[in-house]
Amino acid sequence: EKEAPPRQSVEDMNDAEVAEGVKLTVERYKNPAAVREEQAKQFTNLYVKNLAPNVSDDQLMAAFKDFGGITSAKVRADESGKPMGFGFVAFEDHEAAVKAVEALNDKESPLAPEGQTLSVKRFMDKKERNRAREQAYRERQAQYAKYPNLYVKNFDDTVTEQQLKELFEQFGETVSVRVQVDPFTKISRGFGFVSFKEHAAADKAVRELAGSRILGMRPLFVTYAMRRDARRQQFEDMQKKRMPRGGPMGGPM
């Protein structure tokens, strides 16, 4: 029986010459997700959202410079030069970026429209944003599968998540309450979602609140929220029903 060759470490194999003038490059395998997570922990670039229309690059720089050295600060504008309400700040080191996020995120600021808060978060490239959206979607779907989720609309744009929570918790314990807001103005869009812990509580809320005017002038619309794939299937079914028998209109000329 042949003896197994001695195991060689990465350090032994790396940079070893396998042929004249040819050397190996050997590195330990790194999980891509772990690498991305480690890089994210050392971020230096920030995405700043909900800027007032008159904020300039210099004002953005001035608001962040006290946290540490900055390599650039830029307010994004469209092709006509009109500010788009967001910008980017790049720090020289990670610690300064963290301080800025902790001090300014979700806080009222002269940079934001009056009465509104600034959004200051780690900058993510398009691929990372897509991954984050997909992850958030999966988490929501898992929650919806576990807990009954209601879709609520037609309430006044002054109604807050706390008010919505207080109204629906009369019927049972809620898991989450969310009011959808405009991403730029932060004003409510008049609809949201309420997840209950128990189906009986959700059923009672639908029966008692649907059609009421307790949250505004319009009758409240309360029903079970449909998952995205179910909504898509419903839309496709409706489209098929609208098509005339025999398939699409048209034929040989």
N, C-alpha and C positions, 0 to 999 in steps of 0.2 A: 504494500500500500504506500502510495507516494505521500510525502509530507506536504502539507499545504504551505505555499510560499508565505513568508512573513508579511504581515499587514504593514503597509507603509502609510504614514500620516500625510495629511494635506501639505504640511510644511516640508516633508521629505520630497514629495512629488512636484510641488510648485517650483517652476524655474529649472526643472531637471532637463538636461539635454538629451533628446531622443534620437537626434541625427545631427550631422554636422551643420551647425548654424541654426538648428531648429530646437526651440525650448517649449516645454509644456507650461501652460498657465492653468493651475488647479486652485479652485476656491471652494469653500464650503457652501452647500446649497442654502439659499435664503428664501423663505416663503415670501412671495410677492406681497401678500396682504400684510405680513409682519413688517416688511420693509417700508411699505406705504404708511403704516401706522407709526413707525419710528420716525419717519421723515415729518409726518404731521405734528409730532410732538415738539419739533424744533423749528416751527414756522417763524418767519420774519415778515411776511407780506400780509396785509390786511385788506379786507373788502369793507368799504364804508358806504352804507346805504341810508336813504331817507334824508339826503342833503337838501337844504333850501335852494331855490332856483338861482339865487345871487351869490352862492359860495364860490370863491375862486381857488386856484391852486395854492396861492400864498396863504389864504385863510385856512385851508386844510392843513398846510404845513405848520402854521402857527399853533393850531389846536393840538397837534400831536408832538411837537418838538420837545416838550418838557419831559417826555417819557424816555428819551434816548436819541442817539444819532439816527437821522433819516437819510436814506439815499435818494428817495423820490416821493412826491405827493402829487397826484394828478386827479382832477375832476373830469369824468368822462362826458364828452359832448357829442351831439349828432353831427351830421354832415353840414348843417347850417351854422354850427357853432353853439347851439342851444344846449345848456347843461341837462344831463339826463337823470339827475337826482342821485347819482352814486359816484364813487371814486375809489382810488387805491393808494395805500400808504405802505412804503417799503422801509423797514428798519434795518439797522446794521446788525443787531443781535436779537435773539429770541426773547430774552428777558424783558427788553423794552416793549416788544410787541405784546407780550402777555399783560404787562402793566396797563397798556393802553386799552386792551379789551376789557380788563377788569374795571377800569375807571370810567370808561365811556359807553360801553354797550348797554343799550336799553335805558339810557339816561337822557333827561332833557338837556339840550345843548344849543348854543347860539348858532351852530351849524345846521340844526334841524328847523323845519317850519315851526312856528309858534305853537306851543302846547303839545308838541309831538316829541318822540324820543329818537335818538340816533341808533342805528344798527351797526355795530363794529364787530366783525368776525374774521376768523382766519380765511385767507383767500384760498379757494379751491379751483383747480382747472376744470375744464368741461367734463373730462372723463370722471374725475372725482365727484363732481356735482351730480352727474348721472348715477354713479354708484350710490351716493348718499340718498338720492331721491328713490331709487329702487329699494334700498334697505328700509327707508321710512314707509314706503308703500307696502312692503312685505309685513312690516310690523303692524301697520294699521289693519291689513287684511287678517292677520292672525288674531288681532283684538276683536275685529268684527265677527270672526268665525266663533269666537269664544263668548262674546257678550252681545246682546241685542242692541243694535245701533239705530237711532232714529234720525231722520232728516227733517229739519224744522225750517220753515221760511215764512216770509211776510211779516216779520217783526220790525219795529222801528230801528233806524240805524243808530239810535242812542242806547239801545239795549246792550249791556255788557255780558261777558261770560259769567260773571258772578250772579247777575240777575237771572240769567237763563238757568244756571245751576240751582238757585234757590227755588225757582218755579217748579222745575222738574223733580227736585228731590222731595217734593211733597208726596210723590208716588212711590219712592223707593231710592235705594242707594245708587248713585251714579259712579261710573268708572272714569269717564272723561266728558268734558263739555267744551265745545270749540265753536267760536263765532268766526266766520270767514270775513276777512277785512281786505280792503284794497291794498296792494303791496306798496303803493306810493303815498297815498293819503292817510292810510291806516284807519280809514272810516269803514264801519261795518257795511257789508253788502246785503244785509237783511236776511241772511240764512246761516245755518250752522248745523252741528251734529251733537247728539247727546247719546252716550252709551250707558246702559243700565247694567247692573250686576245680575238682575233677575228678569226673566221674560214677563212674569206677571206684572211687574212694575211698569215695564215698557208698554204692555197692552193697555193698562189702565191710563197711562199718560196719553196715549193715542185717542182713546175713547173720550177722555175728559177735556182735552185741550184742542183737538182738531175743530176748526171753525170758530173758536172763541176769539175775542178781540182784546185779550188780556195784556198783550204786548204791543198794542198799537191800533190804528184805525182799521187795518185790513184783517180779514179772517185768517187766523193762524192755520198754516198747512203743516200737519204732523203725520208722518208715515214712516214705515221701515225703510232705511236706506238700502239701496241696491248696490252690490259690488260692481266694480267696473266691468268685469267680464259679463255679468248678468245684464247690465245696461246695454252693452254692445250687442249681445244676443237679442235682446228685446228690440233694439233699433233695426237689426237685420231682419227679424221676423216681420216687423211693420213694413219695411221696404218691400219684402216679398209679397205681402198681402196687397200692396198698392199696385203691383205689376199686373197688367191685364193677362187673362188666361191665354196660354199659348206662347208665353215668353214675352220678351221685349217687343215694343212696337216696331214696325218696319218690315221690309221684305224685299224681294227682288223687284226691280223697277221694270 
